[in-house]
């Protein structure tokens, strides 16, 4: 049962990673193009292969998997926290109205629940970064508190990349139904969204 559970967990991870790699590459959010779609399976083949290769590299050294897992949890919680925080800020500034809510909403509980959620995500992120996670690089050198240090390095590299390239090439994902909300908040008229994107099974 454990093997089966780990297998399906790995499949879901590869699916999630490859989907994000494909989407960001397609929208010019990555420094390399990785958005080729398999004509036979209608899936992002290169993105899937890259995801599996990176996962294999993580298993080559002791305790690296634990660090990557911690970083994955941080990234997952942060991906939840960013839209929650942005909606909460839009609500507090009066940009977000009840008409912008979907068919299911927390109503008056939306703001307090969002506020508590953001606080919890900040707490969990700090907790994972300061947790003890040592990785033996060589016989004589061990990287202590590896999760926090790797997270800081990755964050710095991403900030540098965004500042020098991504902000000029990555215009964001297709907003769909929230296009009008974005235009009202930013007071900017967005260009027409591209049509005819390849249909991909994600």
Residue pairs with C-beta under 8 A, 6 or more apart in sequence:
10 55
13 51
13 55
13 72
14 48
14 51
14 52
14 55
15 202
17 47
17 51
17 54
18 43
18 44
18 47
18 48
18 50
18 51
18 202
19 44
19 47
19 202
21 30
21 34
21 44
21 47
21 50
21 51
22 34
22 35
22 37
22 44
22 47
22 200
22 202
23 29
23 173
24 30
24 170
25 32
25 33
25 34
25 35
25 47
26 35
26 197
27 170
27 171
27 172
27 173
28 169
28 170
28 171
29 166
29 169
29 170
31 161
31 165
34 44
34 46
34 47
34 50
35 44
35 46
35 47
36 44
36 45
36 46
37 43
37 44
37 45
37 198
37 200
38 44
38 45
41 201
42 199
42 200
42 201
43 200
43 201
43 202
44 200
44 202
58 64
58 65
58 68
59 65
61 135
61 136
61 137
62 135
62 136
63 133
63 134
63 135
63 136
63 146
64 135
66 133
67 133
67 135
67 146
67 147
67 150
70 128
70 131
70 133
70 147
71 128
71 147
71 150
71 151
71 154
73 124
73 128
74 124
74 125
74 128
74 129
74 151
77 121
77 124
77 125
78 121
78 125
80 117
80 121
81 117
81 118
81 121
81 122
84 114
84 117
84 118
84 121
85 114
85 118
87 96
87 114
88 111
88 114
88 115
88 118
90 96
90 181
90 185
91 110
91 111
91 114
92 111
95 181
95 184
95 185
96 181
98 105
100 178
100 181
106 113
128 147
129 147
129 148
129 151
129 152
130 145
130 148
131 145
131 147
131 148
132 144
132 145
133 145
133 146
133 147
134 142
134 143
134 144
134 145
134 146
135 142
135 143
135 146
136 142
136 143
137 143
143 149
174 193
174 194
174 197
175 181
175 182
175 190
175 193
179 190
179 193
182 190
183 189
183 190
